Amino acid sequence: MSLKWGRLPEVPLITVRLTGPKHGEEKEKEKDKIKEKEKDSKEKEKDKKTLNGHTFSSIPVVGPINCSQCMKPFTNRDAYTCANCSAFVHKGCRESLASCAKVKMKVRHSGEKMA
């Protein structure tokens, strides 16, 4: 067996480039996530509405429940409840519901303690 010593054939250099999100793209994705969270938060705040002392928030309808204002049953997506007095109303009935009795009681009690 004979060995020849010599130069290896010229091999072109291969450049390897790692692909992935660029720095600017990462920042944009983070900004998009923040905007999405803010949007969700604003939508939830819109759902919570205070009228006549009631603090209404949207709820899913479970079981046969009637509106405290008009006494009609709820459809699938229009039920709201007051966090203070637990009244259930339609979206359109929120403004016509009488003032929240629980809030009136809280105001009176806090006023009596201070006097």
N, C-alpha and C positions, 0 to 999 in steps of 0.2 A: 504494500500500500504506500502510495506516495502522496505527500501533502505539498500543495503549492501555497506559498505565502504571498500575499499580495493585498491589494486594496479591495475593499468591498465595493460593490457597485453603488453608484450614487442613488440614494433613496430620497425622494422629495419629502420635505417636512410636512407633517399634517398638523394643521391648526385645529384645535378643539375649542369650540365655543359653547359654554354652558348657556342654555336658554332658560328663561324664567322671567318672572315679573321684574320689570325695571324699577328702580327706586321711585320714579315719578308715578308709575302705575300703582305701586303699593300705597302711596299717599292718597291717590285718587280713590282707591278701593276703601281705604279707611274713612275718607270723607263721605263717600256714598253710604257706608254703614251708619255713620253718625247722623246723616240726613234722614235715613230711613227710620232710625230710632226716634228722632225728633218728630217726624211725621206721625208715627204711631202714637207717640205721647200726646200730640196735639189732637188727634182723632179721639183718643180716650177722654181728653179734657172737654172736647165738644160734646161727647156723650153725657158727661156730667153737667147738669144745668141746674142752677138755683132759681126758683120762682116762688114767690109768696112764702119764703122761708123753707120750702121743700128743697132737698138736695136730691135731684133725680139722676139715676143712672140706668142704662139699658140692661135688661136681663133677658135670658132665654125663657120662653114660656114652657112651664112644666105642669101638666094637668089642667083641669078646667078652672080657669080664674076669670073673674069678671072685673071690669074697670070700676074703680071706686067713684068715678065721676059720672059716667054715662050708663053703667051697669051692663054694657055689652061685652061679650066674650072677646078674648084677644086672638088675633091672627098670629102667625108664626114669629114675626119679627118686630112687633111694635110695642112691646111691653116695657114700661119704665116703673121703677119703684123709688120711693123716698127713703133715704138712709135714716131719717129721723123718726118718721111715724109709720113706715112700712106700707104706705098706700101704694096700690098698683093702678097705673093709668096708661091710656094710650098716649102716643106722642102728641097728638092734637089736643088731648084733654088736659095736658099739664098746666097750661095757662089759666084754664077756667076752674081748676081745683081750689077750694077755699084755703086760706092761710094755714100753715102747719101748726097744729096745736102744741106739739112737743117743743117747737122752737119758742113759742110764746111762753110756755111754762119755764123754760130755761132762762129766758130774759128776765122774767119776774123774780125768780129765785136769786139770780145773781144781783139784781137790784136791791132786794131786801137785805141781803147780807152786807152790802156796802153801806146802807143807810143806818 
